[in-house]
Amino acid sequence: MIITCDNEATMLGWTEYLAESDCCDLHISVSPETNMDGIFTAFCHDEQEMIKVTGWLFSFQPIASK
């Protein structure tokens, strides 16, 4: 599935995370059934595009929904 904006990810029930690593921090959303231990697809809120994330390189903190 391709998401094209923040609101679309929220309306689909995707969960927002702050993904942190030594190289960068990402503000992403992922579908509820995503296994974040491997390589997975996420929506990047900063770039407003779908990206591939190598999960074992990051730690994930959920962002509380309003």
C-alpha positions, 0 to 999 in steps of 0.5 A: 500500500502506498500512503501519500500524506500524514492524514491517510496513514492516521485514517488507516489506523497506522501507528506513529513512532519516533525511530532513533539510531546513531545515524538519524531519527525518523518520524514514521507510521507503520501498519499495525501488523508490521514486524519492525525487527526486519526490513519493513515499509513505513510512511516518513512524516518528514519527507511525506513518502514511503520508505524502507526501514532496516528495523534492527538498526533503530529503537522505536518509541510510540508517539501518543495519538491526540 
